[in-house]
Amino acid sequence: MTLESPEIADKFVVDRRKPRRNEEVARAIRKTRERLAEGTGNPAYERELIKLHANAMVSNFPIIPFLSIVLAVAAVIGGADTKVLVWPLLTAVCYLPLAIIAHRYDRTEPSEIRISAGHQDFLLAHFVSGLSWVYFLTMSCENCGMDSLALLKAVVLLAVIAASAILGSALKGSVLATFTLPVLAFGASYAESSDSLVLTLFALLACALLFFTYIAATMQKSALQMLAFRSEKDELIAELETAKSMSDEARYRAEEANMAKSRFLASMSHELRTPLNAILGFSEVMSNEVLGPMNNAAYRDYARDIHESGQHLLDLINEILDLSRIEAGRYQLNEEPLNIHLVVEECCHMMELRARKKDIRIVRQLEPNLPRLLADERAVRQITLNLMSNALKFAPAGSEVRVRVGWTAGGGQYISVKDNGPGIPASEIPIVLSAFGQGTIAIKNAEQGTGLGLPIVQGLLKVHGGEFQINSKLREGTEAIAIFPSTRVMDPLPAIPTRAGAQSR
């Protein structure tokens, strides 16, 4: 399957052919977040809530029957009629349908749950379970006082409503379906009583029913939010795993391509340099008329053009090879102590002739007493020549190029080359630092180049652990600064004692 397939191309992390890829990804993520943020009405969340409610009912099913047994036994010990023992049996019977339904939905896959049928089944089961509390609230006790019995019933029912609101919060309406009839039964059983305590307890139960219904609804919203966060987390984990796999695949392909490029350059460098040497040698012999005069002046010009073109091609090959070695991490530094100002001074002498042809003055500001720098002399020379070559290329006739060498604030050493050329827009600095990259002003106004000089400078400085900076303003000029770290600055060695000094001691 080729990269032209949109399904395959979309799986690559970096796809330069899709400039709007980031916008599409952001739009897709925004839609996913909106879908995940939906509350009620989302079928997936409704099914998950039914599953949560079923799991809660299955886990806590024995609590209510056990509570009814404890209360019934305590009532018999307190002197109540043995008829109260019927209530635990009725509680078990009334809660059994709820347990069966909960167990069935707990074992069902969420995708197979019908939402409306699940709500109806659970609400009906909750209503049936509430019948046991109707029996409890309508029970009478001849040996108990009316006020004490009513207070006990209200306290027990209030506690059970609170517990049911917490356990059954995942299902909307479960509290009302279970305890509306028991609260009404409590009020009906004491309808003929004019005791203020009974009326207060009934009002308290009614308000508690509404209050805990609200609490259950609030907890349901929290459960929905929890499900949304969990879904979002799962989506993000899946996206990260996919992105990681795509990144690994892209890295593997990039490494393969880089190895193929390195092998190609290594094999082609010899194949290209061999004929180039012949072209350069013979064209130089012809242009200089070493073997005899050439009667036609046009032929001499042609030979000179051939030599210059071949030299340009050879320089391009050398720069490409240098850049490829730097990018592959195979550039070997031949480190030695050197005086950076002496190297820069030699480079300035080498560029003097070129500067005079364009009527440009090279101004040197070289600090002479700098300590030695542990670096590759060939690399430092190449950095300086590349920076000066760029400056001379862009500087207008009659201007000056300022070359400085000195200390950095961090204790390192720097080489600065500044020109008065047209400058580089800030948005184009990353372009000129990329391989074969050239700014728009350079393309229009300057001599044509390969676009490899500054990337090579940046790569050589990186190998040395240094830093490359470009400060430029339009119509004012550009300053390129090559910074070597303080770790490469060598401390001066102590003077060797002379024989006369040793004898005096």
DABEL-V817254 format. One record per residue. N is the residue number from 1. RES is the residue in one small letter. PSI is psi in degrees with one decimal (NA if undefined). BURIAL is I if it has 16 or more other ideal C-beta (glycine too) atoms within 10 Angstrom, else O. Layout:
BEGIN
N&RES&PSI&BURIAL ; N&RES&PSI&BURIAL
END
This chain:
BEGIN
1&m&130.1&O ; 2&t&170.0&O ; 3&l&-13.8&O ; 4&e&-18.2&O ; 5&s&125.3&O ; 6&p&-30.0&O ; 7&e&-37.2&O ; 8&i&-42.5&O ; 9&a&-31.7&O ; 10&d&-15.4&O ; 11&k&-4.8&O ; 12&f&136.8&I ; 13&v&-44.7&O ; 14&v&111.3&O ; 15&d&98.1&O ; 16&r&-16.5&O ; 17&r&-6.3&O ; 18&k&85.3&O ; 19&p&-22.0&O ; 20&r&18.6&O ; 21&r&-43.3&I ; 22&n&-39.8&O ; 23&e&-40.5&O ; 24&e&-41.2&O ; 25&v&-43.5&O ; 26&a&-39.5&O ; 27&r&-40.8&O ; 28&a&-41.2&O ; 29&i&-39.5&O ; 30&r&-41.5&O ; 31&k&-38.8&O ; 32&t&-42.1&O ; 33&r&-39.7&O ; 34&e&-38.9&O ; 35&r&-39.4&O ; 36&l&-27.2&I ; 37&a&-4.3&O ; 38&e&143.2&O ; 39&g&-120.0&O ; 40&t&147.9&O ; 41&g&-13.7&O ; 42&n&113.1&I ; 43&p&-38.4&O ; 44&a&-41.6&O ; 45&y&-37.2&I ; 46&e&-41.2&I ; 47&r&-39.3&I ; 48&e&-37.9&I ; 49&l&-38.6&I ; 50&i&-41.1&I ; 51&k&-42.3&I ; 52&l&-42.4&I ; 53&h&-41.6&I ; 54&a&-42.1&I ; 55&n&-39.7&O ; 56&a&-40.7&I ; 57&m&-40.1&I ; 58&v&-41.5&I ; 59&s&-33.3&O ; 60&n&16.0&O ; 61&f&-41.7&I ; 62&p&-10.5&O ; 63&i&-50.2&O ; 64&i&-47.9&I ; 65&p&-39.5&I ; 66&f&-39.5&O ; 67&l&-39.7&I ; 68&s&-36.4&I ; 69&i&-44.3&I ; 70&v&-44.9&O ; 71&l&-39.2&I ; 72&a&-43.4&I ; 73&v&-41.1&O ; 74&a&-36.8&O ; 75&a&-40.6&I ; 76&v&-41.1&O ; 77&i&-32.1&O ; 78&g&-1.8&O ; 79&g&9.2&O ; 80&a&163.3&I ; 81&d&148.9&O ; 82&t&-9.9&O ; 83&k&-19.4&O ; 84&v&-18.5&I ; 85&l&-13.4&O ; 86&v&-27.5&O ; 87&w&-45.9&I ; 88&p&-38.2&I ; 89&l&-42.5&O ; 90&l&-35.9&I ; 91&t&-43.8&I ; 92&a&-41.1&I ; 93&v&-42.7&O ; 94&c&-30.9&I ; 95&y&-11.2&I ; 96&l&-45.0&O ; 97&p&-38.9&I ; 98&l&-40.2&I ; 99&a&-39.2&I ; 100&i&-46.2&O ; 101&i&-42.5&I ; 102&a&-41.3&I ; 103&h&-38.1&O ; 104&r&-44.7&O ; 105&y&-27.3&I ; 106&d&-29.4&I ; 107&r&-3.6&O ; 108&t&140.9&I ; 109&e&141.9&O ; 110&p&-36.2&O ; 111&s&-19.9&O ; 112&e&-1.8&O ; 113&i&130.4&I ; 114&r&121.7&O ; 115&i&-51.5&O ; 116&s&-42.5&O ; 117&a&-38.4&O ; 118&g&-43.7&I ; 119&h&-45.2&I ; 120&q&-43.5&O ; 121&d&-45.5&I ; 122&f&-41.9&I ; 123&l&-39.2&I ; 124&l&-40.9&O ; 125&a&-37.3&I ; 126&h&-38.7&I ; 127&f&-42.0&I ; 128&v&-39.2&I ; 129&s&-28.0&I ; 130&g&-16.9&I ; 131&l&-31.3&I ; 132&s&-33.6&I ; 133&w&-27.8&I ; 134&v&-43.8&I ; 135&y&-40.9&I ; 136&f&-41.1&I ; 137&l&-19.3&I ; 138&t&-0.5&O ; 139&m&150.2&I ; 140&s&159.4&O ; 141&c&115.9&I ; 142&e&-31.2&O ; 143&n&-5.8&O ; 144&c&149.9&I ; 145&g&151.5&O ; 146&m&-43.5&O ; 147&d&-43.1&O ; 148&s&-41.4&O ; 149&l&-42.5&I ; 150&a&-40.1&I ; 151&l&-42.0&O ; 152&l&-45.3&I ; 153&k&-43.4&I ; 154&a&-41.2&I ; 155&v&-44.9&O ; 156&v&-45.7&I ; 157&l&-38.3&I ; 158&l&-42.6&I ; 159&a&-40.4&O ; 160&v&-37.1&I ; 161&i&-43.7&I ; 162&a&-44.2&O ; 163&a&-40.8&O ; 164&s&-33.9&I ; 165&a&-35.9&I ; 166&i&-46.2&O ; 167&l&-35.7&I ; 168&g&24.0&I ; 169&s&-20.6&I ; 170&a&-21.0&I ; 171&l&118.8&I ; 172&k&129.7&I ; 173&g&2.2&I ; 174&s&-35.7&I ; 175&v&-45.0&I ; 176&l&-42.6&I ; 177&a&-31.3&I ; 178&t&-41.6&I ; 179&f&1.9&I ; 180&t&-49.3&I ; 181&l&-42.5&I ; 182&p&-40.6&I ; 183&v&-41.6&I ; 184&l&-36.6&I ; 185&a&-37.9&I ; 186&f&-44.2&I ; 187&g&-37.8&I ; 188&a&-34.3&O ; 189&s&-22.4&I ; 190&y&27.6&I ; 191&a&-34.2&O ; 192&e&-7.6&O ; 193&s&139.5&O ; 194&s&13.0&O ; 195&d&129.8&O ; 196&s&-30.1&O ; 197&l&-41.6&O ; 198&v&-43.6&I ; 199&l&-37.8&O ; 200&t&-41.2&O ; 201&l&-39.4&I ; 202&f&-44.2&I ; 203&a&-39.1&O ; 204&l&-42.5&O ; 205&l&-40.6&I ; 206&a&-44.3&O ; 207&c&-38.4&O ; 208&a&-36.8&I ; 209&l&-44.7&I ; 210&l&-40.2&O ; 211&f&-46.5&O ; 212&f&-23.9&I ; 213&t&-41.5&I ; 214&y&-41.6&O ; 215&i&-42.9&I ; 216&a&-39.6&I ; 217&a&-39.7&O ; 218&t&-41.5&O ; 219&m&-31.1&O ; 220&q&-39.3&I ; 221&k&-39.8&O ; 222&s&-38.0&O ; 223&a&-39.1&I ; 224&l&-42.9&I ; 225&q&-38.1&O ; 226&m&-42.7&O ; 227&l&-38.6&I ; 228&a&-44.2&I ; 229&f&-39.5&O ; 230&r&-41.3&O ; 231&s&-41.4&I ; 232&e&-39.8&O ; 233&k&-43.9&O ; 234&d&-41.0&O ; 235&e&-43.1&O ; 236&l&-38.2&O ; 237&i&-43.2&O ; 238&a&-41.0&O ; 239&e&-40.8&O ; 240&l&-41.6&O ; 241&e&-40.6&O ; 242&t&-44.0&O ; 243&a&-38.3&O ; 244&k&-43.9&O ; 245&s&-40.2&O ; 246&m&-38.5&O ; 247&s&-42.3&O ; 248&d&-41.8&O ; 249&e&-42.3&O ; 250&a&-39.4&O ; 251&r&-41.1&O ; 252&y&-43.1&O ; 253&r&-39.1&O ; 254&a&-40.3&O ; 255&e&-40.7&O ; 256&e&-43.6&O ; 257&a&-39.0&O ; 258&n&-40.6&O ; 259&m&-40.2&O ; 260&a&-39.0&O ; 261&k&-42.8&O ; 262&s&-42.5&I ; 263&r&-39.5&O ; 264&f&-46.1&O ; 265&l&-38.7&I ; 266&a&-39.4&O ; 267&s&-34.1&O ; 268&m&-22.9&O ; 269&s&-43.3&O ; 270&h&-41.9&O ; 271&e&-30.3&O ; 272&l&-38.0&O ; 273&r&-33.0&I ; 274&t&-53.3&O ; 275&p&-28.4&O ; 276&l&-38.9&O ; 277&n&-40.5&O ; 278&a&-42.6&O ; 279&i&-45.2&I ; 280&l&-42.9&I ; 281&g&-49.6&O ; 282&f&-37.8&O ; 283&s&-35.7&I ; 284&e&-40.7&I ; 285&v&-42.6&O ; 286&m&-43.5&I ; 287&s&-32.8&I ; 288&n&-3.0&O ; 289&e&46.1&O ; 290&v&-40.2&O ; 291&l&4.5&O ; 292&g&160.2&O ; 293&p&150.4&O ; 294&m&119.3&O ; 295&n&-26.8&O ; 296&n&117.5&O ; 297&a&-28.6&O ; 298&a&-34.5&O ; 299&y&-38.3&O ; 300&r&-41.8&I ; 301&d&-40.1&O ; 302&y&-42.4&O ; 303&a&-39.4&I ; 304&r&-40.9&O ; 305&d&-40.5&O ; 306&i&-43.1&I ; 307&h&-45.2&I ; 308&e&-40.6&O ; 309&s&-41.1&O ; 310&g&-39.6&I ; 311&q&-39.7&O ; 312&h&-41.9&O ; 313&l&-39.5&O ; 314&l&-41.2&I ; 315&d&-40.5&O ; 316&l&-43.2&O ; 317&i&-43.7&I ; 318&n&-41.1&O ; 319&e&-41.4&I ; 320&i&-41.2&I ; 321&l&-41.6&I ; 322&d&-45.8&I ; 323&l&-39.3&I ; 324&s&-38.4&I ; 325&r&-39.4&I ; 326&i&-46.9&I ; 327&e&-33.7&O ; 328&a&-4.5&O ; 329&g&23.8&O ; 330&r&14.9&O ; 331&y&116.4&I ; 332&q&123.4&O ; 333&l&131.6&O ; 334&n&81.6&O ; 335&e&137.4&O ; 336&e&154.2&O ; 337&p&133.5&O ; 338&l&153.9&I ; 339&n&111.6&I ; 340&i&-33.3&I ; 341&h&-29.5&I ; 342&l&-39.4&O ; 343&v&-43.8&I ; 344&v&-36.6&I ; 345&e&-42.2&I ; 346&e&-41.5&O ; 347&c&-38.1&I ; 348&c&-39.6&I ; 349&h&-39.2&O ; 350&m&-31.7&O ; 351&m&-0.3&I ; 352&e&-44.7&O ; 353&l&-43.4&O ; 354&r&-37.4&O ; 355&a&-39.0&I ; 356&r&-34.7&O ; 357&k&-30.4&O ; 358&k&8.4&O ; 359&d&47.8&O ; 360&i&136.6&I ; 361&r&130.1&O ; 362&i&117.9&I ; 363&v&122.7&O ; 364&r&133.6&O ; 365&q&78.4&O ; 366&l&122.3&I ; 367&e&120.3&O ; 368&p&-28.0&O ; 369&n&33.4&O ; 370&l&141.1&I ; 371&p&166.0&O ; 372&r&153.0&I ; 373&l&131.8&I ; 374&l&102.1&O ; 375&a&174.2&I ; 376&d&115.6&I ; 377&e&-38.8&I ; 378&r&-40.0&O ; 379&a&-41.8&I ; 380&v&-40.1&I ; 381&r&-40.3&I ; 382&q&-39.1&I ; 383&i&-47.4&I ; 384&t&-44.7&I ; 385&l&-39.5&I ; 386&n&-43.6&I ; 387&l&-43.6&I ; 388&m&-37.6&I ; 389&s&-41.9&I ; 390&n&-42.5&I ; 391&a&-43.8&I ; 392&l&-29.3&I ; 393&k&-37.4&I ; 394&f&-18.4&I ; 395&a&137.3&I ; 396&p&159.2&O ; 397&a&140.2&O ; 398&g&-0.3&O ; 399&s&-166.6&I ; 400&e&152.7&O ; 401&v&123.1&I ; 402&r&122.3&I ; 403&v&124.3&I ; 404&r&146.8&I ; 405&v&133.0&I ; 406&g&-164.3&O ; 407&w&148.2&O ; 408&t&166.8&I ; 409&a&-26.3&O ; 410&g&7.5&O ; 411&g&4.8&O ; 412&g&-168.0&I ; 413&q&151.4&I ; 414&y&158.0&I ; 415&i&122.6&I ; 416&s&132.8&I ; 417&v&120.2&I ; 418&k&135.6&I ; 419&d&171.1&I ; 420&n&34.9&I ; 421&g&-165.2&I ; 422&p&-15.9&I ; 423&g&173.5&I ; 424&i&128.4&I ; 425&p&146.7&O ; 426&a&-32.8&O ; 427&s&-17.7&O ; 428&e&-2.2&I ; 429&i&-44.7&I ; 430&p&-28.1&O ; 431&i&-45.8&I ; 432&v&-19.0&I ; 433&l&-4.0&O ; 434&s&158.0&O ; 435&a&131.5&I ; 436&f&17.2&O ; 437&g&138.0&I ; 438&q&141.4&I ; 439&g&165.3&I ; 440&t&-38.6&O ; 441&i&-37.7&I ; 442&a&-38.9&I ; 443&i&-36.5&O ; 444&k&-41.6&O ; 445&n&-18.5&O ; 446&a&173.1&I ; 447&e&148.5&O ; 448&q&138.8&O ; 449&g&-177.9&I ; 450&t&-19.8&I ; 451&g&21.0&I ; 452&l&-8.3&I ; 453&g&-54.1&I ; 454&l&-41.0&I ; 455&p&-36.8&I ; 456&i&-41.4&I ; 457&v&-46.5&I ; 458&q&-40.9&I ; 459&g&-42.4&I ; 460&l&-39.1&I ; 461&l&-36.3&I ; 462&k&-39.6&O ; 463&v&-34.7&I ; 464&h&-2.9&I ; 465&g&16.3&O ; 466&g&-162.6&I ; 467&e&146.1&I ; 468&f&127.7&I ; 469&q&145.1&O ; 470&i&121.1&I ; 471&n&118.4&O ; 472&s&144.5&I ; 473&k&139.4&O ; 474&l&135.9&O ; 475&r&12.2&O ; 476&e&-28.4&O ; 477&g&-179.5&I ; 478&t&139.8&I ; 479&e&121.3&I ; 480&a&128.6&I ; 481&i&121.3&I ; 482&a&119.7&I ; 483&i&126.8&I ; 484&f&138.6&I ; 485&p&162.4&I ; 486&s&-21.8&O ; 487&t&-16.9&O ; 488&r&-3.9&I ; 489&v&124.2&I ; 490&m&136.0&O ; 491&d&141.6&O ; 492&p&139.0&O ; 493&l&146.0&O ; 494&p&151.8&O ; 495&a&143.0&O ; 496&i&126.8&O ; 497&p&138.7&O ; 498&t&168.6&O ; 499&r&-33.3&O ; 500&a&-40.2&O ; 501&g&-37.4&O ; 502&a&-37.8&O ; 503&q&-35.5&O ; 504&s&-30.4&O ; 505&r&NA&O
END
